[in-house]
Amino acid sequence: MAVQVLIPTPLQKFTNDEASVNLDAASVAALVEALEGRYPGIKARLCDDSGKLRRFLNVYVNSEDIRFLDNDATVLSDGDEVSIVPAVAGG
């Protein structure tokens, strides 16, 4: 299942400066593993020591926040768009 992943600028150094990559994955968790397989080192930026997605990252599948779906178990379908968005805070 080909999924388009939109990579935020701070992580593009891991993807050879690509802002968008296409990968095959059946779930968000599998997508993280596929990203790590193609771009070693990126998983450490996406996941904490226990392997869970970091709290400061927002992940969207077709504009839907995975926190309101099935988190990293969210199923992906061919043609889905996954956006990785670092949280921004300010005052």
N, C-alpha and C positions, 0 to 999 in steps of 0.2 A: 504494500500500500504506500504509494508515494505521497509524502506529506511535505509541504513547504514550511520551513522554519525561518522566522525573521529573527535575526541575531542583533542584539543591541550593540552599539558602537564600542562600549568597553570590553565586550567579549570577542569582537571581530579579530583581535590579534591571535586568537586561537583558531580561527577559521580562514586564515590566509587573507584577511581583510574582506571576506565575503559577507555581505549584509543579509543574504538569503541563501539557504541551502535546501536541497531536496533529499529526503531520506525515507527509507521504508521502516515503518514502525506501526504496531497495532495498538499501542497505548502510550501515554506520556512517559511512563517509566521506561518502556522499551525505547522510546525516542531519546531519552537521556543516555542510555547505553549505546545507542547507535551514534549519537554525537561523540561520545567518548571514544568509540571505536575508530571513527574517522579523524577526530581531532583530540588526540591524547592531552589530558590536562584540563579539559573544559568542565568535566564532571565535578571537580573539586571547587569550581566557581559556582556551580549550580546547586550542589548538594552539601549538606553538613556531614559531620563525621559518622552519623548514623545512616547516611544514605538518603535522607529525606530532603526534598527541595527546600532551599533556604527560605526563611520567612520574609526576607526583603525582596524576593523575586515574585513577580506576578506573572502567571502563565495563562494565556488565553488560547482557546481553541475556537476558531471562527468567531472571535470577539466575545466568547463566553468565558468568564473566569472559572478555572478548574476547581476553585474552592467551592463553587456552587454546583459543580458536577460531581465527579468521583475522584477529585484530587489527582494523584499520579496514576491512578487506575483508570482514568478517563480513556475511553476507547477512541481510537483515531480511525478515520476512513480515508480512502483514496481521495486526494484533492483537498483535504483539510489544510487550513493555515494555522500554524502555531506561532504565537508571538511570545517572546520572552522579554519582560519589561522590568528593569530594576526599579524598585520603589524609590520615590523621590520625597525627601522631607525638607522642610524649611520653615522659616519663621518670619 
